């Protein structure tokens, strides 16, 4: 085991994030795509389409937009490593300074279209959209090198 010279910030989505994510799913369900003529593709005439009877019975149903399950999402947290600082208050200040980056990364994990993101990504908004914890002890239990790649 080795101590890592970093602190960890654990970020979990809160109700505000779930409401936003689910509002996107609702918008997707209510939007109606314009009717387009489908090109004919040979060999596909026997493939059932939405609402038609499928081979073996049953109808092909259109899949609904994915709903954001807050309970499930809170089981899979994001962990951000920050500098090894002297005091907890310095770590809080660091998070406050970088909350916009964290906010945007978390939003992009659900929807990459920045047009759908909230305009207010301030620290106050961050605290409403996410729960976070700061930990000053990070221990590496592995003996293999840590892989790093640009996000």
N, C-alpha and C positions, 0 to 999 in steps of 0.2 A: 504494500500500500504506500501511496505517496500523496502528500498534501499538494494541492494545486494552488499556485499563487493567484487565485481569483476568488471573488465572491460570486454567488449565484442569485439571480432574480428569477423566481418561478412565477409565470404569468398564466392565469386561468380566465377564460371568458366568464363574464357575469351576465345577468338577465338582459341588460341593455344590448349587449352584443347578440344574444340569442334573438331578441325582438327584431333587430336589424336584419339578421341573416334570414329569419323566417319571413320578414316583409318582402325580401327579394324573391323568395319562393312563391309567395302569394302573387306578387307582380307578374312573375313568369307564368303562373297559371291563368291569370286574367287576360294576358296579352294574346291577341289573336293574330296569327301570322297570315299575311295575304295569301289568297288562293293562287297557286301556280299550276300550270299544266305540267304534269309529270312526263318526262321523256319515256318513250317505250324502250325497254331493255329486254332483249330476247332471253327466254328461259325463266323469266320472273313472273309470267302471267299466272302460274299456279301457286305463287306465294301469297298467303292471305294478308290482308291489310287490316288496320285498326277497325274494330267493330265487326269484322267478318268472322265466320266460323272457321276455326283452325282444324287441321286434321286431328282426329281423335276426340273431337268435341271441344266445347269451350270457346270463348271469344278472345281475340287478341285485344288487350286493353292498353291504352296509352299510359306510359309511366308518369306518375306525378313528379313534380319538382321535389328535390331532396329537402327534407325538413331538418333543421338544425336541432339536435338533441343536446340540450345543455348538460344534462346528467352525464351523458357519454363523453361529451367534449371535456368536461372537468376531470375526467380520468386520464386524459392525455394532454398534459401541460407542456408549455414551452419553457425552456430554461435558457436564460441569457447569462453569459459569464461577463462579469465586469471587473475592473481593476481591484487588486488587493488594497483595500482602504483602511485607514486607521480607526474610523468611527462609523457607526451605523448611520448617523446623520449625513455623513459624506456620501454614503451609498444611496440614501434617499435623494440627495441632491443630484447625484449622477443619473438616477432613474428619471428624475424630473427633467434633466437636460436632454435625455435621449428617449423620452416617452413617445415623441412623434415617430421616430424610426420603428420602435417596437409596435406602436399602434398600427402603422402602415403595413408592417410585415404580417401582423395578425389578421388585418382586414384582407390582405391579398391571399392569405391561406384559404379564405372562403370565397372571395370574389375578386378577380384581378382587374375588373373594370372600375377604374378610379372615379368614374362619373357616379357610381353608386355609393361611394364612401361618404361618410359624414364630413361636413366642412370643418366642424369643430373637433380638432384633434389635440386640444390643449391638455395639460396635466390634469385639470379638473375633470374633463371629459374622460380621460384615460382611467381615472379612478372610478368612474361610474360604469365604464364598459368592461373593466377587468379587475379581478382581485389579484394582488401580487404579494409575494413574500420575498424577503431578502435574507439570504443565508451567508454567514461569514466563513463557513468551513466547507471546503470542497475537497473530497478525497477521491483519488483515482485508484480503483481496485484492480485495474488491468496493467499488465506489463508491456502491452504493445503500444506503439506510438499512436497518438491521436491524429486522425485525418482531418484536415481543414480544407474547406472550399468556400469560395465567395458565394454569397447569397444574393 
